[in-house]
Amino acid sequence: MKHASIVVGRHKRNEIFKPGAGPNGGEFHLPYRLLRELFLEAGIELSTADMNIGREVIFELHINARRRLPKCPAYAYLYEDPIIRPLNSEMAQLRRYRKVFTSNETLIDGKQILCLDYPNDLSLRPVPSFIERDLFCVMIASNKALLHPHPRSLHGNRIEIIRFFEAQAPELFTLYGKGWDIPAVRPGLTGRLMKRVNEWRTSIAPSRPFPSYRGTLHSKSEVLDRAKFSICYENSRGSPGYLTEKIFDCFTSGCIPIYIGSTHRTALVPEDCYIDGDRFNSSAEMLQFLQSIDADSHARYQAAIQRFLAGPDSVRFTNAYFCQSLVNVVMVDLMRKGESALA
């Protein structure tokens, strides 16, 4: 058996491969587990780097670019947009990798930097109808601003819509996610310091800075299956091709997303599957539109989503496609370069 390492943040002891170990519904790390299974079929055991100390490693896979590269071949999947992680757009650093995988259309050259979208579990399942859903509109997000201020950040947009609902239609909105038990802070050093102060204050005297907040979730589907609509804003208006799991989480639950964030050059998702949040001039206009949607209209959105999920255009966003594509490229590259470890 050959050995390879995967570097995902500070994760150790192969914890990213354990079922239910990830955030955002327990199976956020599912693609890494599938990757491990596929590499095992090819005779390579993929482990977190700490598990391979003292072993000969034939390659490293980095989730997001890193400053320090190993002596063995290295590959990178750029999970974060450069707005979040600037290193993911530094070409001098990216060129040090054998292959780079990304959804960022501004970087892709089709040779060394290849297109690979965010992976998702897009399994089809029966979903509740309009009348079976007891929640009108929800948001599932973290109260987390960008590390550095950026004009494309959408954190302020989230705060704005939350405050609108709380003031104008509190019975129609509920908020879930991490960090909403403290006031929102601005990005940067001052914001991080204020966040720590607010967390300390909350530990002593709990407060409700966001009255619509109902806590964290084990699984997003437990709420999205109940909601007619979801405010689904990305963390930022990312680079062309940027499309994360947020909209797909809504799709698989039959919840209609009000989406803002993607700046792709060509449409990645059919427009009849979601509501474009940018079409509205105000939050009040958006709410008026949502309230005009009846059971039949809602069912048409759901039908469009089901057609998309069942069709060929959704395949590129699946866990299976992500994992198989990455494994195929790495194996072919290693063999083409004549790695003695694969001989």
C-alpha positions in Angstrom: 0.0 0.0 0.0 1.3 3.4 -1.0 0.6 6.5 1.2 -0.5 10.1 0.5 -1.4 13.0 2.7 -4.4 15.4 2.6 -4.0 18.8 4.4 -7.3 20.3 5.5 -6.7 23.2 7.8 -5.6 21.9 11.2 -7.4 18.6 11.0 -5.6 15.6 12.4 -6.0 11.9 13.2 -8.0 11.3 10.0 -11.0 13.0 11.7 -12.2 14.4 8.4 -13.0 10.9 7.2 -15.3 10.0 10.1 -19.1 10.0 9.3 -20.9 12.9 10.8 -17.7 14.6 11.9 -18.1 17.8 9.8 -20.0 21.0 10.3 -23.0 22.2 8.4 -25.1 19.1 8.7 -22.6 16.4 9.7 -21.6 15.3 6.3 -19.7 18.4 5.1 -16.6 16.2 4.9 -18.2 13.5 2.9 -16.2 14.3 -0.3 -13.0 13.7 1.6 -14.2 10.3 2.7 -15.1 9.4 -0.9 -11.7 10.6 -2.1 -10.1 8.3 0.4 -12.1 5.3 -0.8 -11.3 6.0 -4.5 -7.6 6.4 -3.8 -7.7 3.1 -1.8 -9.1 1.4 -4.9 -6.0 2.7 -6.7 -3.7 1.3 -4.0 -3.0 4.6 -2.2 -4.0 5.2 1.4 -4.9 8.9 1.9 -4.5 10.2 5.4 -4.1 13.4 7.3 -0.4 14.4 7.3 0.1 13.6 11.0 -0.8 9.9 10.3 2.0 9.7 7.7 4.9 10.8 9.9 7.8 8.4 9.2 6.2 7.0 6.0 7.2 7.6 2.4 4.5 9.8 0.9 4.0 9.8 -2.8 1.9 13.1 -2.9 0.2 15.7 -0.8 -3.3 17.2 -1.5 -3.9 20.6 -0.1 -7.3 22.0 0.5 -6.5 25.6 -0.3 -3.0 26.8 -1.3 -0.3 26.8 1.3 3.0 28.6 1.5 5.0 25.5 2.4 5.1 22.7 -0.1 6.5 19.2 0.5 9.4 17.6 -1.4 6.9 15.1 -2.9 4.5 16.1 -5.7 1.8 18.4 -4.4 -1.7 19.2 -5.7 -4.2 21.8 -4.5 -8.0 22.2 -4.5 -8.9 25.9 -3.9 -11.9 25.6 -1.7 -12.0 29.3 -0.6 -12.4 32.2 -3.0 -9.4 34.6 -3.1 -11.6 37.2 -1.3 -11.5 34.9 1.7 -8.0 33.5 1.1 -5.8 35.7 -1.0 -3.1 33.1 -1.4 -5.6 31.1 -3.6 -5.0 33.7 -6.4 -1.2 34.2 -6.1 0.0 32.7 -9.4 3.6 32.4 -8.3 2.5 30.1 -5.5 0.0 28.1 -7.6 2.5 27.4 -10.2 4.6 25.4 -7.7 1.8 22.8 -7.6 1.7 19.9 -10.1 -2.0 20.5 -10.7 -4.5 23.0 -9.2 -8.3 22.4 -9.1 -10.6 25.4 -8.8 -14.0 26.8 -9.8 -12.4 30.3 -10.3 -12.7 30.9 -14.0 -10.1 33.7 -13.9 -7.4 31.2 -13.0 -8.3 28.2 -15.1 -6.0 27.5 -18.0 -7.1 23.9 -18.8 -3.5 22.6 -18.4 -2.1 23.1 -14.9 -5.1 24.8 -13.3 -8.2 22.8 -14.0 -11.9 23.5 -13.5 -13.5 21.6 -10.6 -16.7 22.9 -8.8 -17.7 22.7 -5.2 -18.9 19.2 -4.4 -22.4 18.5 -3.1 -24.7 15.6 -2.2 -27.4 16.1 -4.8 -29.3 12.9 -4.1 -32.9 13.1 -5.1 -35.5 12.5 -2.4 -39.2 13.3 -1.8 -39.6 16.8 -0.4 -42.6 18.5 1.4 -45.0 20.6 -0.6 -45.8 24.2 0.0 -48.7 23.5 2.4 -46.6 21.0 4.4 -44.0 23.7 5.2 -44.6 25.6 8.5 -41.8 28.1 8.1 -42.2 31.0 5.7 -38.6 32.2 5.3 -35.3 31.3 7.0 -31.6 32.0 6.9 -28.9 29.6 7.8 -25.5 31.3 8.0 -22.7 32.2 10.3 -22.4 35.6 11.8 -18.9 36.0 10.3 -17.6 39.0 8.4 -14.6 38.7 6.1 -11.2 38.9 7.8 -10.4 42.0 5.8 -13.0 44.6 4.5 -13.9 44.0 0.9 -16.5 45.7 -1.4 -17.8 42.4 -2.6 -18.6 41.1 0.9 -22.3 40.2 1.4 -22.2 40.1 5.2 -23.8 43.5 5.4 -26.6 42.4 3.0 -27.4 39.5 5.4 -27.6 41.9 8.4 -29.8 44.2 6.4 -32.4 41.6 5.5 -32.4 40.1 9.0 -33.1 43.5 10.6 -35.8 44.2 8.0 -37.7 41.0 8.9 -37.2 41.5 12.6 -38.7 45.0 12.3 -41.4 44.5 9.7 -42.4 40.8 9.6 -40.9 38.9 12.6 -43.5 36.2 12.4 -42.3 35.3 8.8 -38.6 34.8 9.5 -36.2 32.7 11.6 -32.4 32.8 11.8 -30.1 29.8 12.4 -26.4 29.3 12.4 -23.3 30.1 14.5 -22.5 33.4 16.3 -25.8 35.2 16.2 -26.0 35.3 20.0 -23.6 38.2 19.8 -23.8 41.5 17.9 -22.4 41.5 14.3 -18.9 43.0 14.0 -17.0 44.5 11.2 -14.1 42.7 9.6 -10.5 43.4 10.6 -8.5 43.4 13.8 -11.0 45.7 15.6 -13.9 43.5 14.7 -12.1 40.4 15.9 -11.3 42.0 19.2 -14.9 43.2 19.6 -16.1 39.7 18.8 -14.0 38.3 21.7 -15.4 40.9 24.0 -18.9 40.2 23.0 -18.4 36.4 23.4 -17.1 37.1 26.9 -20.1 39.3 27.8 -22.5 36.7 26.5 -20.9 34.0 28.6 -21.7 36.0 31.7 -25.0 37.6 30.7 -26.7 35.9 27.7 -28.5 38.4 25.4 -30.5 38.3 22.2 -29.0 40.9 19.8 -30.9 39.1 17.0 -34.4 38.3 18.2 -35.1 36.0 15.2 -32.2 33.7 16.1 -33.1 30.2 17.0 -29.7 28.5 17.5 -27.4 26.1 15.6 -28.4 23.0 13.6 -27.2 19.5 13.4 -28.5 19.3 9.9 -29.6 22.1 7.5 -32.3 19.8 6.1 -34.2 19.8 9.4 -35.1 23.4 8.8 -34.9 23.7 5.0 -37.4 20.8 4.7 -39.9 23.0 6.7 -39.2 26.4 5.0 -40.9 27.7 1.9 -38.0 30.1 1.2 -34.5 30.6 2.3 -32.3 33.8 2.2 -29.3 32.3 0.5 -26.5 34.8 0.2 -23.0 33.8 -0.4 -20.2 35.2 1.9 -19.2 37.4 -1.0 -19.7 38.1 -4.7 -16.9 35.8 -5.5 -14.8 35.2 -8.6 -16.5 34.0 -11.8 -17.5 30.4 -11.3 -18.0 30.8 -7.5 -21.0 28.8 -6.4 -21.0 27.1 -3.1 -23.1 24.5 -1.3 -25.6 27.1 0.0 -27.9 27.1 -3.0 -27.7 23.3 -3.4 -28.7 22.7 0.2 -31.9 24.5 -0.6 -32.4 22.5 -3.8 -32.2 19.1 -2.2 -34.8 20.1 0.4 -37.2 21.6 -2.1 -36.8 25.0 -0.4 -36.8 27.9 -2.8 -33.6 30.0 -2.4 -33.4 33.8 -2.7 -29.9 33.8 -4.0 -27.1 36.4 -4.3 -23.5 35.8 -4.9 -22.4 34.1 -8.1 -20.6 36.1 -10.7 -20.2 33.3 -13.3 -19.8 34.1 -16.9 -22.4 31.6 -18.1 -25.5 30.4 -16.2 -24.6 27.4 -14.0 -28.1 26.9 -12.6 -31.4 27.5 -14.5 -33.0 30.8 -13.5 -36.4 29.1 -12.8 -34.8 27.2 -9.9 -34.3 30.2 -7.7 -35.2 33.8 -7.0 -32.5 36.3 -7.9 -32.2 38.6 -4.8 -30.6 41.3 -7.0 -33.8 41.9 -8.9 -35.4 43.7 -5.9 -34.9 47.4 -5.1 -35.6 46.9 -1.4 -36.3 44.3 1.2 -39.9 45.3 1.3 -40.2 44.6 -2.5 -38.7 41.2 -2.0 -41.1 40.3 0.8 -44.1 41.4 -1.3 -42.9 39.2 -4.1 -42.5 36.2 -1.8 -45.9 36.7 -0.3 -47.4 36.6 -3.8 -46.1 33.1 -4.5 -48.9 30.6 -4.0 -48.8 26.8 -3.8 -48.9 26.3 -7.6 -46.1 28.8 -8.2 -44.0 27.2 -5.5 -44.6 23.8 -7.0 -43.3 25.1 -10.4 -40.0 26.2 -8.7 -39.7 22.7 -7.1 -40.4 21.0 -10.4 -37.7 23.0 -12.1 -35.2 22.1 -9.3 -36.0 18.4 -9.6 -35.5 18.6 -13.4 -32.1 20.2 -12.9 -31.0 17.8 -10.2 -32.0 14.8 -12.3 -30.5 16.1 -15.5 -26.9 16.1 -16.8 -26.1 19.8 -16.0 -26.0 19.0 -12.3 -23.5 16.2 -12.5 -20.5 18.6 -12.3 -21.6 19.7 -8.9 -21.8 16.3 -7.3 -19.5 14.6 -4.8 -19.0 11.7 -7.1 -17.9 13.9 -10.0 -15.6 16.0 -7.9 -13.9 12.9 -6.3 -13.5 10.9 -9.5 -12.3 13.8 -11.5 -9.6 14.7 -8.9 -8.4 11.1 -8.5 -8.2 10.6 -12.3 -6.1 13.7 -12.8 -3.7 12.9 -10.0 -3.2 9.3 -11.0 -2.6 10.1 -14.6 -0.2 12.9 -13.7 1.8 10.7 -11.4 2.0 8.0 -14.0 2.9 10.5 -16.8 5.7 11.9 -14.7 7.0 8.5 -14.1 6.8 8.4 -10.4 8.9 5.5 -9.1 6.4 5.1 -6.2 3.8 3.9 -8.7 6.1 1.6 -10.6 
